[in-house]
Amino acid sequence: MWKEHYRVGSDLIDTQHQELFRRVSAFIKVVQSDRPWEERLEEVEETLVFMQHYVIIHFADEEQLQQEIGYPGFEKHRQIHENFKAEVQAFAKTVELEGFNEEKVQEFSAKVMTWLIMHVGREDQKIGEFLRSKEVTN
Amino acid sequence: MRVEYINPFYQATIDVFRVMLSLEPTRGTLRAVEELVPVSEANVGIGVTGDLRGSLLYSFPASMALEMVRIMSGMEMTKLDAFVTSALSEVANIISGNALTYLARNSLTCDISPPQAFVGSKGAMAMSTEKAIVLPLITDIGTLEISISLHAKHVE
C-alpha cells in the first residue's frame, strides 16, 4: 500500500506513516482472508486496539511538527485528525455494544484504507510542500 | 439541469483518481438520460440537498471496481464484497464532497447523504426520476460513469 511519493520529508512522520500503512494492509489481509471468522477475530480486535492508540500518538507527533514549522494549515489539519479519531472511537463503541460483525469490519477497514491513502496522499503532502519551501528559503 | 454543474465532478474525479489510484481520467462525451439507471455492475448512489437537490449515481464496471481496490490495497480482489463496495462508496463520497467544494465557490451550498452501494440493478434505490446528465470518465482500467441529476431549489 505504501508508496515512496507519500514521503513528507520528516523521518519520524514518514516512519509512522509506513507503520500505519503496514498495519492497515495486514488488517485488510486478515479481514479478506478465507479462514473462519472466529479464527480471525483476535487479530481484528488487536488491530483495532492498535489503531486507537497509534493514531493518537502519530497525530500528536504530526501536529507538533506542524506547530514547530509554523504550518499555516494546522487548525484545519488538526480538525481532520479529530474527526478521524472520532470515527475510530465510534466504531470501537459499536463493536463494544454489538460485537464484531464481519461485514461491519469489512466496511470499516475499507473506510480506514481510503481515508489513509487520501489523507497521506493529499493533506499530508501539503505539510511536505511547506517543509520544503522553508528549507529553500532558509 | 445545467451543464456547469458537471465540471466540478470532472475536476474532483481527476484529483481523487490521481491521488488514490495514480490514474488520469479523460472525459468522454456527455449524454442526457431521462432517469438515473445503473449502467454497470458496481454502483454507488448519493443524495444531494441544499441549494442544489437531486441524486448522483456512480457506476463502475466490475473489473474496474476490483482493479481500483487492488491498486489501493495492494491485494488481488475477486468479488464485489462488502470490502470492495465500501471502498467504492468512500471513493464516490470523497469525489462528491470535493465536487461540492468546487460548487461552493460559486455560492452553491450543498450537503450529501451517506453513500449507498449496490451491485447490479437490483436494490437500485428510488432515485430522482428527473433528467440527468451522464459524465463518462475514461481510464486505463475502465470507464466510470457518473449520472448527475441536480436541480436548483428554486426555478432555474
Interface residues (C-beta under 8 A of the other chain):
Chain A: M1 S25 I28 K29 V31 Q32 E102 E103 Q106 E107 S109 A110 K111 M113 T114 W115 I117 M118 G121 R122
Chain B: V16 V19 M20 V69 M72 S73 G74 M75 M77 D81 A82 F83 V84 S86 A87 S89 E90 V91 I94
